[in-house]
């Protein structure tokens, strides 16, 4: 069984609050623009693979037996 995840569904998950970047990017510190990190177990939810919809395309995120992740279009 595969699940299809959207950006909105990921944002609704129990993720920690991230700092909001300032409107004036020229004075924003790099620390204020931290990339969001999502644990792979939150994406896979016990499955071996999930489908991810991004910009009109569907990608497949798959966990290997060795614990690596493969993302294919």
DRENKOL-839149 format. One line per field, with one value per residue (C-alpha): residue in three letters; z, y, x. Coordinates in steps of 0.5 Angstrom, whole numbers. Layout:
! residues N
loza = (ALA ...) .
Z = (Z ...) .
Y = (Y ...) .
X = (X ...) .
! end
This chain:
! residues 73
loza = (UNK UNK UNK UNK UNK UNK UNK UNK UNK UNK UNK UNK UNK UNK UNK UNK UNK UNK UNK UNK UNK UNK UNK UNK UNK UNK UNK UNK UNK UNK UNK UNK UNK UNK UNK UNK UNK UNK UNK UNK UNK UNK UNK UNK UNK UNK UNK UNK UNK UNK UNK UNK UNK UNK UNK UNK UNK UNK UNK UNK UNK UNK UNK UNK UNK UNK UNK UNK UNK UNK UNK UNK UNK) .
Z = (0 -2 1 -3 1 0 3 6 10 12 15 19 22 29 27 31 30 25 26 21 16 16 11 10 7 7 14 16 19 17 23 22 15 18 13 16 18 17 20 15 19 19 12 11 17 17 10 5 0 -1 -7 -6 -11 -12 -17 -21 -22 -17 -14 -10 -4 -2 4 2 6 8 11 5 2 -6 -9 -16 -21) .
Y = (0 7 14 20 26 33 39 41 34 35 41 39 33 34 38 43 51 54 61 65 69 76 80 84 78 83 84 76 72 65 62 65 61 54 48 44 37 31 25 19 15 20 20 13 11 4 3 1 7 13 17 25 30 36 41 37 31 24 22 15 15 8 5 0 -6 -3 3 8 12 13 18 17 20) .
X = (0 3 1 1 3 2 6 0 -1 6 5 -1 3 6 13 16 15 20 22 19 24 24 21 27 32 38 38 36 41 42 40 33 32 33 31 25 27 22 24 23 19 14 14 14 9 11 11 17 15 11 9 10 6 11 9 5 9 9 16 17 21 23 27 32 34 40 37 38 33 32 27 25 21) .
! end
